[in-house]
Amino acid sequence: MPDDDLRAEVERLRAENEVLKSKMSRPTSIRVSQKGALSVYGLGRFPVTLYKEQWLKLLGMVDDIKQFIAENEAKLKTKG
């Protein structure tokens, strides 16, 4: 198979893979766990689960987290 054909096939497969990945993503949802914690689903492979006090503490840090992200933009990676 010539190099051009291989490259075209790889690009076709990459595009197909992206379509399949996008179909697999689930919408974000919130549930109460069996132990009474709040779980956020759809951010990654596993839910993010914290108790009410932990969520409120984290939500109170929103401005600090945003500032930290802005200050460390070059070091941080994005998922994808």
Backbone as JSON, one array per atom type, in Angstrom:
{
  "sequence": "MPDDDLRAEVERLRAENEVLKSKMSRPTSIRVSQKGALSVYGLGRFPVTLYKEQWLKLLGMVDDIKQFIAENEAKLKTKG",
  "N": [[0.85, -1.18, 0.0], [0.73, 2.16, -0.93], [2.37, 5.07, 0.55], [0.75, 7.4, 0.58], [-1.82, 6.35, 0.46], [-1.88, 4.96, 2.87], [-1.64, 7.06, 4.7], [-4.01, 8.46, 4.18], [-5.87, 6.53, 4.95], [-5.28, 6.33, 7.7], [-6.0, 8.91, 8.54], [-8.73, 8.81, 7.94], [-9.55, 6.82, 9.73], [-8.91, 8.07, 12.15], [-10.74, 10.22, 12.13], [-13.12, 8.78, 12.17], [-12.84, 7.57, 14.67], [-12.99, 9.82, 16.37], [-15.66, 10.56, 15.94], [-16.96, 8.34, 17.03], [-16.08, 8.53, 19.71], [-17.32, 10.92, 20.48], [-19.97, 10.18, 20.42], [-20.06, 8.45, 22.53], [-19.84, 9.97, 24.81], [-21.4, 10.89, 27.78], [-24.13, 12.82, 29.05], [-23.69, 15.28, 31.63], [-24.58, 14.58, 34.97], [-26.24, 14.73, 38.16], [-26.39, 13.08, 41.24], [-27.63, 11.61, 44.3], [-25.63, 9.74, 46.38], [-25.54, 6.33, 47.7], [-24.63, 6.59, 50.27], [-25.35, 9.12, 50.93], [-23.95, 11.23, 49.81], [-23.05, 13.74, 47.35], [-22.89, 13.07, 43.99], [-21.25, 13.69, 40.94], [-21.7, 12.88, 37.69], [-20.27, 12.03, 34.49], [-18.03, 13.59, 34.03], [-15.69, 12.23, 33.84], [-14.24, 8.96, 33.83], [-15.05, 7.91, 36.27], [-17.44, 8.86, 38.82], [-17.44, 12.1, 40.45], [-17.43, 12.38, 43.78], [-18.52, 13.9, 46.66], [-19.19, 14.95, 50.03], [-21.85, 17.08, 51.25], [-20.78, 19.3, 52.76], [-18.18, 19.34, 51.8], [-18.56, 19.92, 49.07], [-19.66, 22.49, 49.31], [-17.51, 23.86, 50.45], [-15.64, 23.59, 48.38], [-17.01, 24.93, 46.3], [-16.96, 27.46, 47.37], [-14.39, 28.14, 46.83], [-14.18, 28.87, 44.21], [-13.32, 31.26, 42.85], [-10.61, 31.3, 43.61], [-9.73, 28.91, 42.44], [-10.16, 29.42, 39.7], [-8.36, 31.55, 39.36], [-5.96, 30.25, 39.95], [-5.86, 28.42, 37.83], [-5.63, 30.2, 35.68], [-3.12, 31.33, 36.27], [-1.47, 29.15, 36.0], [-1.72, 28.19, 33.46], [0.02, 27.39, 31.36], [1.19, 25.09, 32.35], [-0.85, 23.32, 32.75], [-2.86, 20.7, 31.39], [-5.26, 19.83, 28.85], [-8.07, 17.69, 28.64], [-8.43, 15.34, 26.1]],
  "CA": [[0.0, 0.0, 0.0], [1.56, 3.37, -0.97], [2.32, 5.94, 1.74], [-0.4, 8.3, 0.51], [-3.01, 5.56, 0.81], [-1.82, 4.69, 4.32], [-1.95, 8.32, 5.41], [-5.44, 8.72, 4.0], [-6.59, 5.56, 5.79], [-5.08, 6.73, 9.1], [-6.84, 10.1, 8.77], [-10.13, 8.36, 7.94], [-9.77, 6.12, 10.99], [-8.91, 9.08, 13.23], [-12.01, 10.92, 12.07], [-14.14, 7.82, 12.62], [-12.64, 7.41, 16.1], [-13.52, 11.02, 17.02], [-17.12, 10.47, 15.9], [-17.35, 7.32, 18.02], [-15.84, 9.08, 21.05], [-18.33, 11.93, 20.78], [-21.23, 9.48, 20.67], [-19.97, 7.74, 23.8], [-19.87, 10.88, 25.94], [-22.7, 10.98, 28.43], [-24.37, 14.13, 29.64], [-23.37, 15.41, 33.05], [-25.75, 14.46, 35.84], [-25.97, 14.8, 39.61], [-27.2, 12.12, 42.0], [-27.28, 11.38, 45.7], [-25.09, 8.38, 46.51], [-26.15, 5.49, 48.73], [-24.19, 7.07, 51.58], [-25.84, 10.47, 51.14], [-23.06, 12.23, 49.25], [-23.45, 14.23, 46.05], [-22.02, 12.54, 42.94], [-21.38, 14.29, 39.62], [-21.35, 11.91, 36.66], [-20.07, 12.54, 33.15], [-16.8, 14.36, 33.91], [-14.62, 11.29, 33.54], [-14.63, 7.55, 33.9], [-15.72, 7.7, 37.55], [-18.09, 10.07, 39.32], [-16.79, 12.89, 41.49], [-18.35, 12.26, 44.9], [-18.14, 14.59, 47.89], [-20.31, 15.25, 50.92], [-22.38, 18.43, 51.11], [-19.85, 20.28, 53.3], [-17.03, 19.39, 50.9], [-18.97, 20.66, 47.87], [-19.81, 23.91, 49.65], [-16.16, 24.4, 50.62], [-15.06, 23.67, 47.03], [-17.7, 26.0, 45.58], [-16.47, 28.72, 47.94], [-13.04, 28.37, 46.32], [-14.28, 29.01, 42.76], [-12.45, 32.34, 42.37], [-9.23, 30.86, 43.8], [-9.45, 27.87, 41.45], [-10.05, 30.09, 38.4], [-7.11, 32.3, 39.36], [-4.88, 29.26, 39.88], [-5.85, 27.91, 36.45], [-5.09, 31.27, 34.83], [-1.7, 31.5, 36.58], [-0.74, 27.93, 35.65], [-2.25, 27.75, 32.16], [1.05, 26.72, 30.55], [1.52, 23.79, 32.96], [-2.03, 22.47, 32.79], [-3.25, 20.05, 30.14], [-6.7, 19.62, 28.67], [-8.41, 16.33, 28.28], [-8.92, 15.28, 24.74]],
  "C": [[0.9, 1.24, 0.0], [1.36, 4.25, 0.26], [1.1, 6.85, 1.74], [-1.69, 7.58, 0.9], [-3.04, 5.26, 2.31], [-2.17, 5.93, 5.12], [-3.44, 8.64, 5.33], [-6.27, 7.79, 4.88], [-6.47, 5.92, 7.27], [-5.96, 7.94, 9.42], [-8.32, 9.72, 8.82], [-10.47, 7.67, 9.25], [-9.78, 7.08, 12.18], [-10.24, 9.82, 13.28], [-13.15, 10.03, 12.57], [-14.06, 7.64, 14.14], [-13.21, 8.61, 16.87], [-15.05, 11.0, 17.04], [-17.61, 9.47, 16.94], [-17.17, 7.83, 19.44], [-16.93, 10.07, 21.42], [-19.69, 11.29, 21.05], [-21.24, 8.8, 22.03], [-20.11, 8.69, 24.99], [-21.29, 11.01, 26.48], [-22.9, 12.39, 28.96], [-24.01, 14.13, 31.12], [-24.65, 15.31, 33.86], [-25.3, 14.45, 37.29], [-26.93, 13.83, 40.3], [-26.76, 12.12, 43.46], [-26.82, 9.93, 45.81], [-25.82, 7.62, 47.61], [-25.79, 5.97, 50.13], [-24.58, 8.52, 51.84], [-24.91, 11.57, 50.66], [-23.59, 12.66, 47.88], [-22.43, 13.76, 45.02], [-22.32, 13.23, 41.62], [-20.85, 13.28, 38.62], [-21.11, 12.62, 35.33], [-18.82, 13.38, 32.97], [-15.62, 13.48, 33.5], [-15.15, 9.88, 33.67], [-15.43, 7.26, 35.18], [-16.4, 8.98, 38.0], [-17.2, 10.8, 40.34], [-17.79, 12.95, 42.63], [-17.77, 12.93, 46.14], [-19.39, 14.77, 48.74], [-20.65, 16.73, 50.81], [-21.39, 19.49, 51.59], [-18.64, 20.45, 52.39], [-17.37, 20.15, 49.62], [-19.07, 22.15, 48.17], [-18.45, 24.57, 49.84], [-15.5, 24.6, 49.25], [-15.69, 24.81, 46.23], [-17.29, 27.37, 46.1], [-15.09, 29.09, 47.43], [-13.03, 28.65, 44.81], [-13.33, 30.08, 42.23], [-10.98, 31.96, 42.5], [-8.83, 29.83, 42.74], [-9.28, 28.5, 40.07], [-8.75, 30.87, 38.29], [-5.92, 31.36, 39.23], [-4.74, 28.72, 38.46], [-5.23, 28.95, 35.52], [-3.58, 31.41, 35.02], [-0.86, 30.31, 36.12], [-1.16, 27.36, 34.3], [-1.22, 26.95, 31.35], [1.38, 25.31, 31.07], [0.37, 22.8, 32.88], [-2.36, 21.92, 31.41], [-4.75, 19.97, 30.07], [-6.92, 18.19, 28.26], [-8.9, 16.32, 26.84], [-8.02, 14.65, 23.77]]
}
